[in-house]
Amino acid sequence: LGVSLVFQPQQQEMSVATGGTEVASRLQSVLQRIASAAAAASGGSAKQLPRLVAVSKTKPISDIVAAYSAGQRHFGENYVQELYEKSHSPEIQSQCPDIRWHFIGHCQSKNVKRLSQVNNLDTMETVDSEKLANLLHKEWTKTSAYESGSKLRVFIQVNTSNEEQKYGCKPNQVVGLAGHLLENCPAISLAGLMTIGSLEASHQAEDGNADFERLVLCRRELTATLKLGGEEHLELSMGMSSDFELAIKMGSTNVRVGSTIFGERNYSK
């Protein structure tokens, strides 16, 4: 999710489609696990479940349609070109009219215009610089969605694990970036903060994850410094297939789950 990968549709073969019934069954299992984790985190008083973003990168359109038919609406993609092509697919447009796309990969400056042209783009989860925020704002103002009054929701990506291979701003840069976005980019809306916990932290943690805790603290500092009101006004996007239940218990409102729903991806090509 957070490393630099290049999607080349002419070279990268999509993984074999998972049966529609199997996708639906796996999806329901994940939703049940989300509900259980939310109940445990709230003492059984959860008013709203965390949002599930089904990560469909490299997966065929038939799998997306199967998940959509089973009730899923939010889908995540890592590669701009793949997302653009899927969103413009006649099959997606006809069978998944209310689909909501999340871009969850690294977006190079040269690809921002193409990203803004994605049909039903709901959220950009990986804003990590003022430059990227400015470009997104500029391109979004040219879209029909903006003309109809729709702002692009964005998450600020934070590199809480301080891993060199990962994108994301540093925790001490969050307030400055958020302030810039709020003051200078009215076409986009700050939805919250996002992070990708280190694999080591995810595998070792049972009761807590230091990377997730850092994101919680970043939100606390951000809301207090910029006087944004209660922390509930900003979402936390953290947690994937290996750690989404723990992330929910630590406050995540948005989890990104792919292989647990669609099966393992095939990168052999």
Secondary structure as a PSIPRED ss2 file (coil, helix, strand):
# PSIPRED VFORMAT (PSIPRED V4.0)

   1 L C   1.000  0.000  0.000
   2 G C   1.000  0.000  0.000
   3 V C   1.000  0.000  0.000
   4 S C   1.000  0.000  0.000
   5 L C   1.000  0.000  0.000
   6 V C   1.000  0.000  0.000
   7 F C   1.000  0.000  0.000
   8 Q C   1.000  0.000  0.000
   9 P C   1.000  0.000  0.000
  10 Q C   1.000  0.000  0.000
  11 Q C   1.000  0.000  0.000
  12 Q C   1.000  0.000  0.000
  13 E C   1.000  0.000  0.000
  14 M C   1.000  0.000  0.000
  15 S C   1.000  0.000  0.000
  16 V C   1.000  0.000  0.000
  17 A C   1.000  0.000  0.000
  18 T C   1.000  0.000  0.000
  19 G C   1.000  0.000  0.000
  20 G H   0.000  1.000  0.000
  21 T H   0.000  1.000  0.000
  22 E H   0.000  1.000  0.000
  23 V H   0.000  1.000  0.000
  24 A H   0.000  1.000  0.000
  25 S H   0.000  1.000  0.000
  26 R H   0.000  1.000  0.000
  27 L H   0.000  1.000  0.000
  28 Q H   0.000  1.000  0.000
  29 S H   0.000  1.000  0.000
  30 V H   0.000  1.000  0.000
  31 L H   0.000  1.000  0.000
  32 Q H   0.000  1.000  0.000
  33 R H   0.000  1.000  0.000
  34 I H   0.000  1.000  0.000
  35 A H   0.000  1.000  0.000
  36 S H   0.000  1.000  0.000
  37 A H   0.000  1.000  0.000
  38 A H   0.000  1.000  0.000
  39 A H   0.000  1.000  0.000
  40 A H   0.000  1.000  0.000
  41 A H   0.000  1.000  0.000
  42 S H   0.000  1.000  0.000
  43 G C   1.000  0.000  0.000
  44 G C   1.000  0.000  0.000
  45 S C   1.000  0.000  0.000
  46 A C   1.000  0.000  0.000
  47 K C   1.000  0.000  0.000
  48 Q C   1.000  0.000  0.000
  49 L C   1.000  0.000  0.000
  50 P C   1.000  0.000  0.000
  51 R E   0.000  0.000  1.000
  52 L E   0.000  0.000  1.000
  53 V E   0.000  0.000  1.000
  54 A E   0.000  0.000  1.000
  55 V E   0.000  0.000  1.000
  56 S C   1.000  0.000  0.000
  57 K C   1.000  0.000  0.000
  58 T C   1.000  0.000  0.000
  59 K C   1.000  0.000  0.000
  60 P C   1.000  0.000  0.000
  61 I H   0.000  1.000  0.000
  62 S H   0.000  1.000  0.000
  63 D H   0.000  1.000  0.000
  64 I H   0.000  1.000  0.000
  65 V H   0.000  1.000  0.000
  66 A H   0.000  1.000  0.000
  67 A H   0.000  1.000  0.000
  68 Y H   0.000  1.000  0.000
  69 S H   0.000  1.000  0.000
  70 A C   1.000  0.000  0.000
  71 G C   1.000  0.000  0.000
  72 Q C   1.000  0.000  0.000
  73 R C   1.000  0.000  0.000
  74 H E   0.000  0.000  1.000
  75 F E   0.000  0.000  1.000
  76 G E   0.000  0.000  1.000
  77 E E   0.000  0.000  1.000
  78 N C   1.000  0.000  0.000
  79 Y C   1.000  0.000  0.000
  80 V H   0.000  1.000  0.000
  81 Q H   0.000  1.000  0.000
  82 E H   0.000  1.000  0.000
  83 L H   0.000  1.000  0.000
  84 Y H   0.000  1.000  0.000
  85 E H   0.000  1.000  0.000
  86 K H   0.000  1.000  0.000
  87 S H   0.000  1.000  0.000
  88 H C   1.000  0.000  0.000
  89 S C   1.000  0.000  0.000
  90 P H   0.000  1.000  0.000
  91 E H   0.000  1.000  0.000
  92 I H   0.000  1.000  0.000
  93 Q H   0.000  1.000  0.000
  94 S H   0.000  1.000  0.000
  95 Q H   0.000  1.000  0.000
  96 C C   1.000  0.000  0.000
  97 P C   1.000  0.000  0.000
  98 D C   1.000  0.000  0.000
  99 I C   1.000  0.000  0.000
 100 R E   0.000  0.000  1.000
 101 W E   0.000  0.000  1.000
 102 H E   0.000  0.000  1.000
 103 F E   0.000  0.000  1.000
 104 I C   1.000  0.000  0.000
 105 G C   1.000  0.000  0.000
 106 H C   1.000  0.000  0.000
 107 C C   1.000  0.000  0.000
 108 Q C   1.000  0.000  0.000
 109 S H   0.000  1.000  0.000
 110 K H   0.000  1.000  0.000
 111 N H   0.000  1.000  0.000
 112 V H   0.000  1.000  0.000
 113 K H   0.000  1.000  0.000
 114 R H   0.000  1.000  0.000
 115 L H   0.000  1.000  0.000
 116 S H   0.000  1.000  0.000
 117 Q C   1.000  0.000  0.000
 118 V C   1.000  0.000  0.000
 119 N C   1.000  0.000  0.000
 120 N C   1.000  0.000  0.000
 121 L E   0.000  0.000  1.000
 122 D E   0.000  0.000  1.000
 123 T E   0.000  0.000  1.000
 124 M E   0.000  0.000  1.000
 125 E E   0.000  0.000  1.000
 126 T E   0.000  0.000  1.000
 127 V E   0.000  0.000  1.000
 128 D C   1.000  0.000  0.000
 129 S C   1.000  0.000  0.000
 130 E H   0.000  1.000  0.000
 131 K H   0.000  1.000  0.000
 132 L H   0.000  1.000  0.000
 133 A H   0.000  1.000  0.000
 134 N H   0.000  1.000  0.000
 135 L H   0.000  1.000  0.000
 136 L H   0.000  1.000  0.000
 137 H H   0.000  1.000  0.000
 138 K H   0.000  1.000  0.000
 139 E H   0.000  1.000  0.000
 140 W H   0.000  1.000  0.000
 141 T C   1.000  0.000  0.000
 142 K C   1.000  0.000  0.000
 143 T C   1.000  0.000  0.000
 144 S H   0.000  1.000  0.000
 145 A H   0.000  1.000  0.000
 146 Y H   0.000  1.000  0.000
 147 E H   0.000  1.000  0.000
 148 S C   1.000  0.000  0.000
 149 G C   1.000  0.000  0.000
 150 S C   1.000  0.000  0.000
 151 K C   1.000  0.000  0.000
 152 L E   0.000  0.000  1.000
 153 R E   0.000  0.000  1.000
 154 V E   0.000  0.000  1.000
 155 F E   0.000  0.000  1.000
 156 I E   0.000  0.000  1.000
 157 Q E   0.000  0.000  1.000
 158 V E   0.000  0.000  1.000
 159 N C   1.000  0.000  0.000
 160 T C   1.000  0.000  0.000
 161 S C   1.000  0.000  0.000
 162 N C   1.000  0.000  0.000
 163 E C   1.000  0.000  0.000
 164 E C   1.000  0.000  0.000
 165 Q C   1.000  0.000  0.000
 166 K C   1.000  0.000  0.000
 167 Y C   1.000  0.000  0.000
 168 G C   1.000  0.000  0.000
 169 C E   0.000  0.000  1.000
 170 K C   1.000  0.000  0.000
 171 P H   0.000  1.000  0.000
 172 N H   0.000  1.000  0.000
 173 Q H   0.000  1.000  0.000
 174 V H   0.000  1.000  0.000
 175 V H   0.000  1.000  0.000
 176 G H   0.000  1.000  0.000
 177 L H   0.000  1.000  0.000
 178 A H   0.000  1.000  0.000
 179 G H   0.000  1.000  0.000
 180 H H   0.000  1.000  0.000
 181 L H   0.000  1.000  0.000
 182 L H   0.000  1.000  0.000
 183 E H   0.000  1.000  0.000
 184 N H   0.000  1.000  0.000
 185 C C   1.000  0.000  0.000
 186 P C   1.000  0.000  0.000
 187 A C   1.000  0.000  0.000
 188 I E   0.000  0.000  1.000
 189 S E   0.000  0.000  1.000
 190 L E   0.000  0.000  1.000
 191 A E   0.000  0.000  1.000
 192 G E   0.000  0.000  1.000
 193 L E   0.000  0.000  1.000
 194 M E   0.000  0.000  1.000
 195 T C   1.000  0.000  0.000
 196 I C   1.000  0.000  0.000
 197 G C   1.000  0.000  0.000
 198 S C   1.000  0.000  0.000
 199 L H   0.000  1.000  0.000
 200 E H   0.000  1.000  0.000
 201 A H   0.000  1.000  0.000
 202 S H   0.000  1.000  0.000
 203 H H   0.000  1.000  0.000
 204 Q H   0.000  1.000  0.000
 205 A C   1.000  0.000  0.000
 206 E C   1.000  0.000  0.000
 207 D C   1.000  0.000  0.000
 208 G C   1.000  0.000  0.000
 209 N C   1.000  0.000  0.000
 210 A H   0.000  1.000  0.000
 211 D H   0.000  1.000  0.000
 212 F H   0.000  1.000  0.000
 213 E H   0.000  1.000  0.000
 214 R H   0.000  1.000  0.000
 215 L H   0.000  1.000  0.000
 216 V H   0.000  1.000  0.000
 217 L H   0.000  1.000  0.000
 218 C H   0.000  1.000  0.000
 219 R H   0.000  1.000  0.000
 220 R H   0.000  1.000  0.000
 221 E H   0.000  1.000  0.000
 222 L H   0.000  1.000  0.000
 223 T H   0.000  1.000  0.000
 224 A H   0.000  1.000  0.000
 225 T H   0.000  1.000  0.000
 226 L C   1.000  0.000  0.000
 227 K C   1.000  0.000  0.000
 228 L C   1.000  0.000  0.000
 229 G C   1.000  0.000  0.000
 230 G C   1.000  0.000  0.000
 231 E H   0.000  1.000  0.000
 232 E H   0.000  1.000  0.000
 233 H H   0.000  1.000  0.000
 234 L C   1.000  0.000  0.000
 235 E E   0.000  0.000  1.000
 236 L E   0.000  0.000  1.000
 237 S E   0.000  0.000  1.000
 238 M C   1.000  0.000  0.000
 239 G C   1.000  0.000  0.000
 240 M C   1.000  0.000  0.000
 241 S C   1.000  0.000  0.000
 242 S C   1.000  0.000  0.000
 243 D C   1.000  0.000  0.000
 244 F H   0.000  1.000  0.000
 245 E H   0.000  1.000  0.000
 246 L H   0.000  1.000  0.000
 247 A H   0.000  1.000  0.000
 248 I H   0.000  1.000  0.000
 249 K H   0.000  1.000  0.000
 250 M C   1.000  0.000  0.000
 251 G C   1.000  0.000  0.000
 252 S C   1.000  0.000  0.000
 253 T C   1.000  0.000  0.000
 254 N E   0.000  0.000  1.000
 255 V E   0.000  0.000  1.000
 256 R E   0.000  0.000  1.000
 257 V E   0.000  0.000  1.000
 258 G C   1.000  0.000  0.000
 259 S H   0.000  1.000  0.000
 260 T H   0.000  1.000  0.000
 261 I H   0.000  1.000  0.000
 262 F H   0.000  1.000  0.000
 263 G C   1.000  0.000  0.000
 264 E C   1.000  0.000  0.000
 265 R C   1.000  0.000  0.000
 266 N C   1.000  0.000  0.000
 267 Y C   1.000  0.000  0.000
 268 S C   1.000  0.000  0.000
 269 K C   1.000  0.000  0.000
